C-alpha cells in the first residue's frame, strides 16, 4: 500500500470514529501517538469556542495558529486541515474581511470539518478537497500557510513546498508545525520510533527541511523545537511491539522532535503574471 492510500485510510477511519462515537481521533487503533504528541496543544480559551468534534479530531503535533500573527483581512491556507480546528481558529483571527481555507484529500475528514464549521457558525471558511502536492488555488493568492503535522506525511515534500511557495503572495509567510529529526537517525532506529509515532510517516532531518525550503525559494527560514521526544515517551509501545528499547536508546534519544518551521516568500519573488510584469 502506498503512503497516500495509507494516510487516507488511517485519517478517514479516525474521522469516522469521531463522528460516530465522539472519541478522540488519536485513540483510533490506527494511531499510537495520542500522548504526548497530540495532547495539550490548545488552551482552554481556544477550545471553548469550538465544536467538541473539532477538538477530538485533532491529530497534530503543535498549534500552528500560535506560530504566526494573523491580521484582519488576511487569507490563510491550512495544508491537511483534518477536522478543521486550525482553520476555525484562523478564521476568527482574520475576521469577516479575511478568509481561511482548509485543504484535505480525505472525504470523511472534509465532511467532519464542514459539519464543525456549520456548528461553529463561521462563514469565512472554505474547505477544499485535494492534495497538498497540487493545491487548487491560484498563484499569489494566500497571505499565510499553516499546517499541523501533515507535510511529513507526503512522499514528495519538495513538490509540497514548491506549491506552498507558488500560492503564497510575495511577502507571504509559511508557518507550520511538523515533526523533524535532529541529526542522523539510523534506519533501524527510525523504523522503530516511527512505529510509535503512528501519525508520522517520514520526518525530515531539520537541515534537510531547511534546505528544501531554500530550494523552493523561501528565505528567513527557521526551525524552533517545541517538544523533543525521548525514549521513555515510547518505551511501553515499543516494548509491546517487540523492540529492545534499551538497545536503541543511545541512538534514538532526543533525535525526533515537534517543531515550528517558519519561512517567508521574498517580496521580490516573481512567480506569475499576477505579481510582476515580464
C-alpha positions in Angstrom: 0.0 0.0 0.0 1.4 3.4 -1.0 1.8 6.2 1.5 -1.1 8.3 0.1 -3.6 5.4 0.4 -2.4 4.5 3.9 -2.8 8.1 5.0 -6.3 8.3 3.5 -7.4 5.1 5.2 -6.0 6.0 8.6 -7.3 9.5 8.7 -10.6 8.5 7.2 -11.1 5.9 9.9 -10.2 8.5 12.6 -12.8 10.9 11.2 -15.5 8.2 11.2 -14.7 7.3 14.8 -15.1 10.9 15.9 -18.3 11.3 14.0 -19.8 8.0 15.3 -18.6 7.9 18.9 -17.2 11.3 19.8 -14.0 9.6 20.9 -10.6 11.3 20.3 -9.3 10.5 16.8 -5.8 9.7 18.1 -7.3 6.9 20.2 -8.3 5.1 17.0 -6.3 1.8 16.6 -4.5 3.2 13.6 -2.8 5.8 15.8 -0.4 5.3 18.7 0.7 8.9 19.2 -2.2 10.2 21.4 0.1 11.3 24.1 2.4 13.1 24.3 2.5 14.2 20.7 -1.1 15.2 20.1 -2.1 16.1 23.6 -2.5 19.5 25.3 -1.8 21.6 22.1 -4.6 24.1 22.6 -5.5 26.2 25.6 -9.0 26.3 27.1 -9.8 29.7 25.7 -9.2 28.3 22.2 -11.1 25.1 22.7 -14.1 26.8 24.4 -15.3 28.4 21.2 -15.1 25.3 19.1 -17.4 22.3 18.5 -16.2 19.3 20.6 -15.6 17.2 17.5 -13.2 19.7 16.0 -11.0 19.3 19.1 -11.5 15.5 19.2 -10.4 15.2 15.6 -7.1 17.0 16.1 -4.1 14.8 15.1 -1.5 17.5 15.0 1.9 17.8 16.8 1.6 21.5 17.6 -0.5 24.6 17.4 0.4 26.5 14.2 -2.1 29.2 15.0 0.2 30.2 17.9 3.1 30.5 15.5 2.1 33.4 13.5 0.4 36.8 13.9 -2.7 36.7 11.7 -4.1 40.1 10.8 -7.7 41.1 9.9 -8.4 40.7 6.2 -5.7 38.1 5.5 -6.1 34.9 3.7 -4.9 31.7 5.4 -4.5 28.2 4.0 -4.2 25.1 6.2 -2.5 22.2 4.4 -4.1 18.9 5.6 -6.8 20.6 7.6 -8.4 17.4 9.0 -11.3 18.2 11.3 -10.8 21.9 10.8 -9.6 23.1 14.2 -6.8 25.3 12.9 -9.0 26.6 10.1 -11.7 27.7 12.5 -9.2 29.3 14.9 -7.6 31.1 12.0 -10.9 32.4 10.6 -11.7 34.1 13.9 -8.3 35.8 13.9 -8.5 37.1 10.3 -12.1 38.3 10.9 -15.0 38.7 8.5 -12.9 40.5 5.9 -10.4 37.6 5.8 -10.7 34.1 4.6 -9.4 30.7 5.9 -9.1 27.7 3.5 -8.7 24.1 4.6 -7.3 21.6 2.1 -7.6 17.9 2.7 -7.7 14.8 0.5 -9.8 12.7 2.8 -13.6 12.8 2.2 -14.5 11.8 5.7 -12.4 14.4 7.3 -13.8 17.1 5.0 -17.3 16.1 5.9 -16.4 16.3 9.6 -14.8 19.7 9.1 -17.7 21.1 7.2 -20.1 20.0 10.0 -17.8 21.6 12.6 -17.9 24.8 10.5 -21.7 24.7 10.5 -21.9 24.1 14.2 -19.4 26.9 14.9 -21.4 29.3 12.7 -18.2 30.5 10.9 -18.8 31.9 7.4 -15.4 33.0 6.2 -14.1 29.4 5.8 -13.9 27.2 2.8 -12.8 23.5 2.8 -11.3 22.2 -0.4 -10.7 18.6 -1.4 -7.3 18.0 -2.9 -3.7 17.1 -2.3 -1.1 19.3 -0.8 1.2 18.4 -3.7 -1.3 20.1 -6.1 -3.0 23.0 -4.2 -6.2 24.0 -6.0 -5.7 27.8 -5.6 -4.2 30.4 -7.9 -0.7 31.8 -7.8 -0.1 34.5 -5.2 -3.5 34.2 -3.6 -2.6 33.4 0.1 -1.0 35.5 2.8 -0.2 32.7 5.3 0.2 28.9 5.0 -0.2 26.8 8.1 -0.1 23.1 8.6 -0.1 20.7 11.5 2.0 17.6 11.3 1.0 16.8 7.7 3.9 17.7 5.4 5.9 14.9 6.9 3.2 12.5 5.5 3.9 13.5 1.9 6.0 11.3 -0.3 7.0 14.4 -2.3 7.9 17.1 0.1 9.7 19.1 -2.5 6.5 19.4 -4.5 4.6 20.4 -1.4 7.0 23.2 -0.7 7.0 24.4 -4.3 3.3 24.5 -4.3 3.2 26.4 -1.0 5.7 29.0 -2.5 3.5 29.3 -5.6 0.3 30.1 -3.9 1.8 32.5 -1.3 1.8 36.2 -2.2 5.2 37.9 -2.3 6.0 38.6 1.4 3.7 35.7 2.4 4.5 33.6 5.4 4.9 29.9 5.9 4.4 28.8 9.5 3.8 25.1 10.2 4.1 22.6 13.0 5.8 19.4 12.0 7.9 16.5 13.3 11.6 16.6 12.3 14.6 14.5 13.0 17.7 16.1 14.6 21.0 14.7 13.4 21.5 11.3 11.8 19.0 8.7 12.8 20.0 5.1 11.9 17.4 3.4 9.7 16.6 0.7 12.2 16.1 3.3 14.9 14.0 5.5 12.7 11.8 2.5 11.8 11.3 1.6 15.5 10.5 5.1 16.5 8.2 5.7 13.6 6.2 2.6 14.7 5.5 4.5 17.9 4.7 7.8 16.2 1.9 6.3 14.3 0.8 9.6 12.7 4.2 10.3 11.2 5.4 8.6 8.1 8.6 10.4 7.1 10.1 13.1 9.3 12.8 15.1 7.5 16.1 15.9 9.2 15.9 19.5 10.2 18.8 20.8 8.0 17.2 18.8 5.1 13.9 20.6 5.8 15.6 24.0 5.8 17.4 23.1 2.6 14.3 22.1 0.8 12.6 25.3 1.8 15.5 27.3 0.5 15.5 25.4 -2.8 11.8 26.2 -3.2 12.7 29.9 -2.9 11.9 30.7 0.7 14.0 33.0 2.9 14.1 33.8 6.7 13.9 30.0 7.4 14.0 28.8 11.0 13.2 25.6 12.9 12.2 26.0 16.6 11.9 22.8 18.6 8.7 22.7 20.7 9.0 19.1 22.1 11.9 16.7 21.9 10.8 13.1 22.3 12.9 10.8 24.5 12.9 7.0 24.5 10.9 6.9 27.7 7.9 8.5 25.9 7.9 5.5 23.6 9.0 2.7 25.9 5.7 1.0 26.6 4.6 0.9 23.0 8.0 -0.1 21.6 8.4 -3.0 24.2 4.9 -4.2 23.3 6.0 -4.2 19.6 9.0 -6.4 20.5 11.6 -3.7 20.2 14.6 -3.8 22.6 14.3 -0.3 23.9 17.5 -0.2 25.9 19.5 -1.3 22.9 18.2 1.5 20.7 18.0 4.2 23.4 21.6 5.6 22.9 20.8 6.0 19.2 17.3 7.3 19.5 17.4 9.7 22.4 16.4 13.3 21.5 16.5 12.6 17.8 12.9 13.3 17.0 11.0 16.5 17.9 8.0 18.6 17.2 9.0 21.9 15.8 7.7 25.2 14.5 9.1 25.8 11.0 8.9 29.3 9.6 9.8 30.8 6.3 8.9 33.8 4.1 8.4 34.2 0.4 10.5 37.1 -0.7 8.7 40.3 -1.7 10.8 40.3 -4.8 9.7 36.8 -5.8 8.2 36.7 -9.3 6.2 33.6 -10.0 3.5 34.6 -12.3 1.9 37.4 -14.3 -0.3 38.4 -11.4 2.6 39.7 -9.3 5.1 41.0 -11.8 5.5 42.0 -15.4 7.8 40.4 -17.9 
